Amino acid sequence: MISCSNITDEGVERLASSMSRSLTQLEHLDLNFTFCQRISTRGLEVISCEITRYMVNLKDLCLQFGNCPKIMDKGLKSLGKEIGTNLVNLKNLKLIFNTCLQITDNGLIMLISELSSSSTLDLEDLLLNFSK
């Protein structure tokens, strides 16, 4: 979905809802919303909630939201909490938020704090990319 500038939070919500309930046994997921500039924190929160609630068998998760200027710190906290709480089989996590200019140090701290507070998450590989 790279560079689909007309995708909004509503589209993400519909995709996440239908996909997460029909692909419950999926072990690998890579979603790329780079340059989907109408996706906001709400879209990230919906993706986080739906994926982690229903796709509990995920071992590899890659989420790319590069150049999505409406994503803010609150979304990272939700993402970290949902992943840390629900994805107990997750081994590889790749999160890319290049040029998301509203994400601050606090967002990164909240994400890491939520992930590290999980007693069930045992990641073998973690890649975070927040370059500008």
C-alpha positions as a printed Julia matrix, in Angstrom:
132×3 Matrix{Float64}:
   0.0     0.0    0.0
   2.97    2.26  -0.37
   2.02    5.78  -1.37
  -1.75    5.3   -1.23
  -2.45    8.85  -0.17
  -6.23    8.37  -0.14
  -6.27    5.63   2.5
  -7.75    6.96   5.75
  -8.24    5.63   9.26
 -11.62    4.26   8.18
 -10.01    2.17   5.44
  -7.38    0.9    7.86
 -10.12    0.0   10.34
 -12.04   -2.03   7.76
  -8.89   -3.77   6.54
  -7.73   -4.61  10.04
 -11.1    -5.89  11.14
 -11.69   -8.2    8.19
  -8.1    -9.37   7.93
  -7.52  -10.07  11.6
 -10.63  -12.19  12.0
 -10.07  -14.25   8.86
  -6.31  -14.82   9.2
  -6.13  -15.93  12.83
  -3.51  -18.63  12.16
  -1.11  -16.29  10.35
   2.48  -16.4   11.64
   4.08  -13.67   9.51
   2.63  -10.25   8.74
   4.16   -7.27   6.98
   1.97   -4.18   6.5
   3.42   -1.16   4.76
   1.49    2.12   5.0
   4.43    4.32   3.97
   3.28    7.68   2.53
  -0.34    7.02   3.52
  -0.47   10.52   4.96
  -4.14   10.47   5.95
  -3.59    7.68   8.49
  -3.44    9.04  12.01
  -2.84    7.79  15.52
  -6.35    6.34  15.49
  -5.49    4.14  12.49
  -2.35    2.87  14.21
  -4.34    2.11  17.38
  -6.98    0.18  15.41
  -4.33   -1.88  13.61
  -2.6    -2.56  16.93
  -5.76   -3.67  18.67
  -7.18   -5.82  15.88
  -3.95   -7.59  14.99
  -2.95   -8.38  18.54
  -6.41   -9.47  19.63
  -7.01  -12.01  16.87
  -3.63  -12.86  15.34
  -2.09  -14.31  18.47
   0.03  -16.83  16.53
   2.18  -14.15  14.92
   5.91  -14.84  15.13
   7.06  -12.08  12.78
   5.45   -8.65  12.6
   6.56   -5.72  10.47
   4.59   -2.47  10.52
   5.73    0.43   8.36
   4.17    3.86   8.76
   6.9     5.99   7.18
   5.94    9.56   6.36
   2.58    9.41   8.13
   2.6    12.88   9.72
  -0.6    12.38  11.74
   0.8     9.57  13.9
   1.72   10.77  17.37
   3.21    9.43  20.61
  -0.08    8.06  21.95
  -0.21    5.55  19.09
   3.21    4.14  19.99
   2.15    3.59  23.58
  -0.96    1.7   22.45
   1.06   -0.34  19.98
   3.6    -1.34  22.62
   0.91   -2.25  25.15
  -1.09   -4.37  22.69
   1.99   -6.21  21.39
   3.4    -6.78  24.87
   0.11   -8.06  26.23
  -1.23  -10.23  23.44
   1.48  -11.46  21.06
   3.12  -14.07  23.29
   4.54  -16.04  20.31
   6.17  -13.02  18.66
   9.89  -13.44  18.0
  10.69  -10.75  15.42
   9.35   -7.22  15.52
  10.13   -4.53  12.98
   8.56   -1.08  13.38
   9.32    1.7   10.91
   8.14    5.26  11.49
  10.49    7.25   9.21
   9.6    10.93   8.92
   6.7    10.76  11.37
   7.53   14.21  12.65
   5.0    14.28  15.5
   6.62   11.3   17.22
   8.9    12.49  20.0
  11.35   10.98  22.48
   8.38   10.43  24.8
   6.67    8.23  22.21
   9.74    6.06  21.83
  10.12    5.82  25.61
   6.46    4.82  26.01
   6.77    2.18  23.27
   9.87    0.61  24.8
   8.42    0.84  28.3
   5.25   -1.0   27.26
   7.2    -3.68  25.39
   9.69   -4.22  28.2
   7.02   -4.42  30.91
   5.58   -7.54  29.27
   6.32  -10.71  31.18
   5.4   -12.91  28.22
   7.15  -11.21  25.29
  10.46  -12.85  24.4
  11.78  -11.14  21.28
  14.78  -12.51  19.44
  14.98   -9.57  17.07
  13.74   -5.99  17.4
  14.24   -3.28  14.8
  12.97    0.25  15.36
  13.53    2.88  12.69
  12.6     6.5   13.36
  14.96    8.31  11.0
  14.0    11.62   9.44
